[in-house]
Amino acid sequence: MSSSKQPPKWRQIADEIAAQINEGYYAPDQRLPSVQAQVAAGKGATATVHRAYQALEAEGLVRMVFGSGTVVLGPGDSPQTVVTGAARLERLRRTGQPLTPGETYVNAQSVIRSCADTEIAALLGVELYDEIVIRSRTFMRGERAITLALNCIHVRALAALPELLDPGPMPKFRHDLYTERTGQQLTAGPQKSAARFAATQELAEFGIDVPPDVPVPVLVLRTVYSDSEGPLEVWEDILRPGMWHASS
């Protein structure tokens, strides 16, 4: 019996439209059919189609403009929303391209460090100050840092993925490599959002210069990935102060 599971309806709609965009059926600056038109065409319920459009926007393929519809972005267009880790993963698996137009990343690092964060330790199921793998990079849009991506990974992943300690890109996404080598599928928990004050090094990474006694709030998006043995990775996206994201 096959263990493959069909993606939810909103994901199927998003994938179909994304393929049409990539094939040129929808050109840059062209408006997609309205949500109501898609519903009338039998694509799905209003909430389902709207969620599909939100996912396409989160992946940097379209821009939803209030009162004007949903417009396809061109190669030189920059999305107004932040592309989160979960959206990057969908984009990478579908197109092989993890970056949106005009986006780059810098300061890629990968190290083994003791986990001094009680919340991360609890999420990974390790003791405080146990060693974990930390991978980080800064995503840029032009000259502006927009997202600090942080991956806190259980050291048991190194048995299957020794490349984790290389900060450079892997031949394919690490979750897919892990599944190929272990036979275990990684599943994502729900993405959770939380606001907190930015750390000094995070403000420096964003290029924001404020007095040390001035609190600057940031939004942190967090997803926990697990295999059959338990939590394996905590993926965090720390968004530039003042930036927002499209929920999907």
C-alpha positions as a Markdown table, in Angstrom:
| # | Residue | x | y | z |
|---|---|---|---|---|
| 1 | Met | 0.0 | 0.0 | 0.0 |
| 2 | Ser | 1.4 | 3.4 | -1.0 |
| 3 | Ser | 2.2 | 5.8 | 1.9 |
| 4 | Ser | 2.0 | 8.8 | -0.3 |
| 5 | Lys | -0.7 | 11.3 | 0.8 |
| 6 | Gln | -2.4 | 13.7 | -1.6 |
| 7 | Pro | -1.7 | 17.4 | -0.7 |
| 8 | Pro | -4.7 | 19.5 | 0.6 |
| 9 | Lys | -6.9 | 21.1 | -2.0 |
| 10 | Trp | -5.5 | 24.6 | -1.5 |
| 11 | Arg | -2.0 | 23.3 | -2.2 |
| 12 | Gln | -3.2 | 21.5 | -5.3 |
| 13 | Ile | -4.7 | 24.8 | -6.6 |
| 14 | Ala | -1.6 | 26.7 | -5.7 |
| 15 | Asp | 0.7 | 24.2 | -7.5 |
| 16 | Glu | -1.5 | 24.2 | -10.6 |
| 17 | Ile | -1.4 | 28.0 | -10.8 |
| 18 | Ala | 2.4 | 28.1 | -10.0 |
| 19 | Ala | 3.0 | 25.7 | -12.9 |
| 20 | Gln | 0.9 | 27.9 | -15.2 |
| 21 | Ile | 3.0 | 30.9 | -14.2 |
| 22 | Asn | 6.2 | 29.1 | -14.8 |
| 23 | Glu | 5.0 | 27.9 | -18.2 |
| 24 | Gly | 4.0 | 31.4 | -19.2 |
| 25 | Tyr | 0.3 | 30.9 | -19.3 |
| 26 | Tyr | 0.1 | 33.8 | -16.8 |
| 27 | Ala | 2.5 | 36.6 | -17.7 |
| 28 | Pro | 4.2 | 39.1 | -15.4 |
| 29 | Asp | 1.8 | 41.9 | -14.4 |
| 30 | Gln | -1.2 | 39.9 | -15.5 |
| 31 | Arg | -4.0 | 39.5 | -13.0 |
| 32 | Leu | -5.1 | 36.0 | -12.0 |
| 33 | Pro | -8.8 | 35.2 | -12.1 |
| 34 | Ser | -10.6 | 36.5 | -9.1 |
| 35 | Val | -11.3 | 34.2 | -6.1 |
| 36 | Gln | -14.9 | 34.3 | -7.0 |
| 37 | Ala | -14.2 | 33.4 | -10.6 |
| 38 | Gln | -12.2 | 30.4 | -9.5 |
| 39 | Val | -15.0 | 29.3 | -7.2 |
| 40 | Ala | -17.5 | 29.7 | -10.1 |
| 41 | Ala | -15.2 | 27.5 | -12.2 |
| 42 | Gly | -15.4 | 24.7 | -9.6 |
| 43 | Lys | -11.8 | 25.0 | -8.3 |
| 44 | Gly | -12.9 | 25.0 | -4.7 |
| 45 | Ala | -14.6 | 26.9 | -1.9 |
| 46 | Thr | -13.9 | 30.6 | -1.4 |
| 47 | Ala | -11.6 | 29.9 | 1.7 |
| 48 | Thr | -9.7 | 27.2 | -0.2 |
| 49 | Val | -9.0 | 29.4 | -3.2 |
| 50 | His | -8.1 | 32.3 | -1.0 |
| 51 | Arg | -5.6 | 30.2 | 0.9 |
| 52 | Ala | -4.1 | 29.0 | -2.4 |
| 53 | Tyr | -3.6 | 32.6 | -3.4 |
| 54 | Gln | -2.0 | 33.4 | 0.0 |
| 55 | Ala | 0.4 | 30.6 | -0.5 |
| 56 | Leu | 1.4 | 31.8 | -3.9 |
| 57 | Glu | 2.0 | 35.3 | -2.4 |
| 58 | Ala | 4.1 | 33.8 | 0.4 |
| 59 | Glu | 6.2 | 32.0 | -2.1 |
| 60 | Gly | 6.9 | 35.3 | -4.0 |
| 61 | Leu | 5.0 | 34.4 | -7.2 |
| 62 | Val | 2.2 | 36.9 | -7.0 |
| 63 | Arg | 1.1 | 40.1 | -5.1 |
| 64 | Met | -2.4 | 40.4 | -3.7 |
| 65 | Val | -3.5 | 44.1 | -4.0 |
| 66 | Phe | -6.6 | 45.1 | -2.1 |
| 67 | Gly | -9.3 | 46.2 | -4.5 |
| 68 | Ser | -7.2 | 45.3 | -7.6 |
| 69 | Gly | -6.9 | 41.5 | -7.5 |
| 70 | Thr | -3.9 | 39.2 | -7.6 |
| 71 | Val | -1.0 | 40.2 | -9.9 |
| 72 | Val | 1.7 | 37.9 | -11.2 |
| 73 | Leu | 5.2 | 39.1 | -10.3 |
| 74 | Gly | 7.9 | 39.3 | -13.0 |
| 75 | Pro | 11.6 | 38.3 | -12.8 |
| 76 | Gly | 12.6 | 41.7 | -11.5 |
| 77 | Asp | 9.8 | 42.2 | -9.1 |
| 78 | Ser | 10.3 | 42.0 | -5.4 |
| 79 | Pro | 7.5 | 40.5 | -3.2 |
| 80 | Gln | 6.1 | 42.9 | -0.6 |
| 81 | Thr | 5.6 | 40.0 | 1.9 |
| 82 | Val | 8.3 | 38.1 | 3.6 |
| 83 | Val | 9.0 | 34.6 | 2.2 |
| 84 | Thr | 9.1 | 32.3 | 5.1 |
| 85 | Gly | 11.0 | 29.0 | 5.5 |
| 86 | Ala | 7.9 | 26.9 | 4.9 |
| 87 | Ala | 7.2 | 28.8 | 1.7 |
| 88 | Arg | 10.8 | 28.5 | 0.6 |
| 89 | Leu | 10.6 | 24.8 | 1.0 |
| 90 | Glu | 7.5 | 24.5 | -1.2 |
| 91 | Arg | 9.1 | 26.7 | -3.8 |
| 92 | Leu | 12.3 | 24.8 | -3.7 |
| 93 | Arg | 10.6 | 21.4 | -4.1 |
| 94 | Arg | 8.5 | 22.6 | -6.9 |
| 95 | Thr | 10.9 | 24.7 | -9.0 |
| 96 | Gly | 14.4 | 24.0 | -7.6 |
| 97 | Gln | 14.7 | 27.7 | -6.8 |
| 98 | Pro | 14.7 | 28.6 | -3.1 |
| 99 | Leu | 15.1 | 32.4 | -3.7 |
| 100 | Thr | 12.6 | 34.9 | -5.1 |
| 101 | Pro | 13.5 | 37.4 | -7.8 |
| 102 | Gly | 16.0 | 40.0 | -6.5 |
| 103 | Glu | 16.8 | 38.0 | -3.4 |
| 104 | Thr | 20.1 | 36.7 | -2.2 |
| 105 | Tyr | 21.6 | 35.4 | 1.1 |
| 106 | Val | 24.8 | 36.1 | 3.0 |
| 107 | Asn | 26.6 | 35.1 | 6.2 |
| 108 | Ala | 25.8 | 31.4 | 5.9 |
| 109 | Gln | 27.2 | 29.6 | 9.0 |
| 110 | Ser | 27.0 | 26.2 | 10.4 |
| 111 | Val | 28.4 | 25.3 | 13.8 |
| 112 | Ile | 28.0 | 22.9 | 16.8 |
| 113 | Arg | 27.2 | 24.9 | 20.0 |
| 114 | Ser | 25.7 | 24.2 | 23.4 |
| 115 | Cys | 22.0 | 25.0 | 23.5 |
| 116 | Ala | 21.6 | 27.9 | 26.1 |
| 117 | Asp | 17.9 | 28.6 | 25.1 |
| 118 | Thr | 15.5 | 26.7 | 27.4 |
| 119 | Glu | 12.7 | 26.9 | 24.9 |
| 120 | Ile | 14.7 | 25.5 | 22.0 |
| 121 | Ala | 16.1 | 22.7 | 24.3 |
| 122 | Ala | 12.6 | 21.8 | 25.3 |
| 123 | Leu | 11.4 | 21.8 | 21.7 |
| 124 | Leu | 14.3 | 19.5 | 20.6 |
| 125 | Gly | 14.0 | 17.3 | 23.6 |
| 126 | Val | 17.6 | 17.9 | 24.8 |
| 127 | Glu | 19.0 | 19.0 | 28.1 |
| 128 | Leu | 20.0 | 22.6 | 28.5 |
| 129 | Tyr | 23.6 | 23.2 | 27.3 |
| 130 | Asp | 23.6 | 19.9 | 25.3 |
| 131 | Glu | 25.3 | 20.4 | 21.9 |
| 132 | Ile | 23.1 | 21.1 | 18.8 |
| 133 | Val | 23.8 | 22.0 | 15.2 |
| 134 | Ile | 23.0 | 25.7 | 14.4 |
| 135 | Arg | 22.7 | 26.8 | 10.8 |
| 136 | Ser | 22.0 | 30.4 | 10.0 |
| 137 | Arg | 22.0 | 32.8 | 7.1 |
| 138 | Thr | 20.7 | 36.3 | 6.3 |
| 139 | Phe | 18.3 | 36.8 | 3.4 |
| 140 | Met | 18.7 | 40.0 | 1.5 |
| 141 | Arg | 16.4 | 42.0 | -0.9 |
| 142 | Gly | 18.8 | 44.3 | -2.7 |
| 143 | Glu | 21.1 | 45.8 | 0.0 |
| 144 | Arg | 18.5 | 45.3 | 2.8 |
| 145 | Ala | 18.5 | 42.4 | 5.2 |
| 146 | Ile | 14.9 | 41.1 | 5.5 |
| 147 | Thr | 15.0 | 37.8 | 7.3 |
| 148 | Leu | 17.4 | 36.0 | 9.6 |
| 149 | Ala | 16.9 | 32.3 | 9.2 |
| 150 | Leu | 18.0 | 30.1 | 12.1 |
| 151 | Asn | 17.9 | 26.3 | 12.1 |
| 152 | Cys | 18.5 | 24.5 | 15.4 |
| 153 | Ile | 19.1 | 20.8 | 14.7 |
| 154 | His | 19.4 | 17.8 | 16.9 |
| 155 | Val | 23.0 | 16.3 | 16.7 |
| 156 | Arg | 21.5 | 12.9 | 15.9 |
| 157 | Ala | 20.9 | 14.3 | 12.4 |
| 158 | Leu | 24.6 | 14.3 | 11.8 |
| 159 | Ala | 24.7 | 10.5 | 11.4 |
| 160 | Ala | 22.7 | 10.8 | 8.2 |
| 161 | Leu | 23.7 | 14.3 | 7.2 |
| 162 | Pro | 27.4 | 15.0 | 8.0 |
| 163 | Glu | 27.1 | 17.8 | 5.4 |
| 164 | Leu | 25.2 | 19.9 | 8.0 |
| 165 | Leu | 28.5 | 21.2 | 9.2 |
| 166 | Asp | 29.3 | 22.7 | 5.8 |
| 167 | Pro | 27.6 | 26.1 | 5.6 |
| 168 | Gly | 27.5 | 25.9 | 1.8 |
| 169 | Pro | 24.4 | 24.7 | -0.2 |
| 170 | Met | 23.7 | 20.9 | -0.2 |
| 171 | Pro | 23.0 | 19.0 | -3.5 |
| 172 | Lys | 19.3 | 19.0 | -2.5 |
| 173 | Phe | 17.2 | 20.1 | 0.4 |
| 174 | Arg | 18.4 | 18.5 | 3.6 |
| 175 | His | 15.0 | 17.2 | 4.6 |
| 176 | Asp | 14.8 | 15.3 | 1.4 |
| 177 | Leu | 18.3 | 14.0 | 1.8 |
| 178 | Tyr | 17.5 | 12.9 | 5.3 |
| 179 | Thr | 14.5 | 10.9 | 4.1 |
| 180 | Glu | 16.5 | 9.3 | 1.3 |
| 181 | Arg | 19.2 | 8.1 | 3.7 |
| 182 | Thr | 17.1 | 7.1 | 6.7 |
| 183 | Gly | 13.7 | 6.2 | 5.2 |
| 184 | Gln | 12.1 | 8.6 | 7.7 |
| 185 | Gln | 9.8 | 11.4 | 6.5 |
| 186 | Leu | 10.1 | 14.7 | 8.3 |
| 187 | Thr | 6.8 | 16.3 | 9.2 |
| 188 | Ala | 6.2 | 19.9 | 10.1 |
| 189 | Gly | 4.3 | 21.1 | 13.1 |
| 190 | Pro | 2.1 | 24.2 | 12.9 |
| 191 | Gln | 3.9 | 27.4 | 12.2 |
| 192 | Lys | 3.8 | 29.7 | 15.3 |
| 193 | Ser | 4.3 | 33.4 | 15.4 |
| 194 | Ala | 5.6 | 35.3 | 18.4 |
| 195 | Ala | 6.8 | 38.8 | 19.0 |
| 196 | Arg | 9.9 | 39.7 | 21.1 |
| 197 | Phe | 12.6 | 42.3 | 21.3 |
| 198 | Ala | 15.5 | 41.9 | 18.9 |
| 199 | Ala | 18.9 | 40.9 | 20.3 |
| 200 | Thr | 21.8 | 43.2 | 19.7 |
| 201 | Gln | 23.5 | 41.0 | 17.2 |
| 202 | Glu | 20.1 | 40.7 | 15.3 |
| 203 | Leu | 19.8 | 44.5 | 15.0 |
| 204 | Ala | 23.4 | 44.6 | 13.8 |
| 205 | Glu | 22.6 | 42.0 | 11.1 |
| 206 | Phe | 19.6 | 44.0 | 10.0 |
| 207 | Gly | 21.8 | 47.2 | 9.9 |
| 208 | Ile | 19.7 | 48.9 | 12.5 |
| 209 | Asp | 21.6 | 51.3 | 14.7 |
| 210 | Val | 19.7 | 52.3 | 17.9 |
| 211 | Pro | 20.8 | 53.1 | 21.5 |
| 212 | Pro | 21.2 | 49.9 | 23.5 |
| 213 | Asp | 18.4 | 50.8 | 25.8 |
| 214 | Val | 15.8 | 51.2 | 23.0 |
| 215 | Pro | 13.7 | 48.0 | 22.6 |
| 216 | Val | 13.0 | 47.0 | 19.0 |
| 217 | Pro | 10.3 | 44.4 | 18.4 |
| 218 | Val | 10.6 | 41.7 | 15.8 |
| 219 | Leu | 8.3 | 38.9 | 14.7 |
| 220 | Val | 9.6 | 35.3 | 14.9 |
| 221 | Leu | 8.0 | 32.5 | 12.9 |
| 222 | Arg | 8.8 | 29.0 | 14.2 |
| 223 | Thr | 8.2 | 25.5 | 12.9 |
| 224 | Val | 9.3 | 22.2 | 14.5 |
| 225 | Tyr | 10.1 | 19.3 | 12.2 |
| 226 | Ser | 10.1 | 15.8 | 13.5 |
| 227 | Asp | 10.7 | 12.2 | 12.4 |
| 228 | Ser | 9.5 | 9.0 | 14.1 |
| 229 | Glu | 12.0 | 9.4 | 16.9 |
| 230 | Gly | 10.9 | 12.9 | 17.8 |
| 231 | Pro | 11.8 | 16.5 | 17.2 |
| 232 | Leu | 14.8 | 16.9 | 14.8 |
| 233 | Glu | 14.8 | 20.6 | 13.9 |
| 234 | Val | 13.5 | 24.0 | 15.0 |
| 235 | Trp | 13.3 | 26.4 | 12.1 |
| 236 | Glu | 13.0 | 30.1 | 12.9 |
| 237 | Asp | 12.6 | 33.1 | 10.6 |
| 238 | Ile | 13.3 | 36.4 | 12.4 |
| 239 | Leu | 11.7 | 39.1 | 10.3 |
| 240 | Arg | 13.1 | 42.6 | 9.9 |
| 241 | Pro | 11.3 | 45.1 | 12.3 |
| 242 | Gly | 8.2 | 46.5 | 10.6 |
| 243 | Met | 7.9 | 43.7 | 8.1 |
| 244 | Trp | 4.9 | 41.4 | 7.9 |
| 245 | His | 4.1 | 38.1 | 6.3 |
| 246 | Ala | 1.1 | 36.4 | 4.6 |
| 247 | Ser | -0.4 | 33.6 | 6.7 |
| 248 | Ser | -1.2 | 30.5 | 4.8 |
